[in-house]
Amino acid sequence: MKTSRIITVAMVGCAVAAMAACTRKPPVDTGIPGPSTPVPTQPSYPTAPTGPIQGGNVGSAIPGSEQDFVVNIGDRIYFDLDSIEVRPEARPRLDAQAQWLQRYPAVTIRIEGNADERGTREYNLALGARRAEAVRTYLIGRGIPANRITTISYGKERPIAEGSNEDAWARNRNAHTAIVSGAPR
């Protein structure tokens, strides 16, 4: 009798753990409008910051800091499906990044290429690498020295939006410019 009671308790515990694993995670605040905000069809996906960064606002960002870059310039551009072409609406953001980087010559950056969940891991890593390189090439063309820019591809491994729908896919097809060094904190 004691053994069957232990088994019953263990089964109930497993059922509770399984149900807990299936619950939805709370949405991560990425600064991008959520699912209730419609994402228009081509070509106007989000291209600008939509609000203050955690713990601050535009007025409190230290000039030349990572927060200044993210809030006042913007650190992410978006791509069309299976594309590495820098979209026309992303060019002003990249031009602003280049101007900011020229103002702060000690800052080095890493361009992180990302893809949506569709496609194989290998395909998405290669696509992310080409997206990162497209942004790097654009910034070099705007006068930023190549030795200040590195690239990495995360493929589909670091999504910023959860879900398997057009909205999430559009947000996950991006290149993120990350400050690596040289900025005050």
C-alpha positions, 0 to 999 in steps of 0.5 A: 500500500505504501509503494502505491501511495508513493507512485500516486504522489510521484505521478501527481507531481509529474503531472503538475510539473508538466502542466507548469512547463506548458504555461506561457512565459510572460512577454519580454519587453523589447521596446517593440510594440506587442502583438496587439499592435498590427505590423503592416505588410511590406515594407514598414516593419518597426524601425525606431525605438518606441520608448525609453530604455529600462530605468531611463529616458531620452533626457537622462541618457549620458551622451556617448553611452549605450543607453544614448545610442539605443534611445536616441539613435536606435540599435536594430534594423529589420529585413524582408524574408530571405533578404540581406538587402538594407531596406530604404527605411533602415538607411536613416537609422544606419546613417544616424548610427554612423554619425554617432559612431563618428562622434564617439571614435573610441566606441567599438560595435558588434553587428548581430545578424538574426533570422526568424525560426523558419529554415534550417539552423545552418541556413539561418546562421548563414543568412544572419551572417550575411545580414550582419555583413550588409550592415557592416559594409553600409557603416564602413561606406559611411566612414566608420573604420572596419576595425571598429566593427565585428559581426556575428550571426545568431541565426534563429537562436536569439528571437526577440519576439515569441510566436510562429506568426508573421508578426514574430517572424518580421521582428526576428529578421533583424540586425542588432548593433551592440556596443562592445567597448568605449562607451561610458556606463 
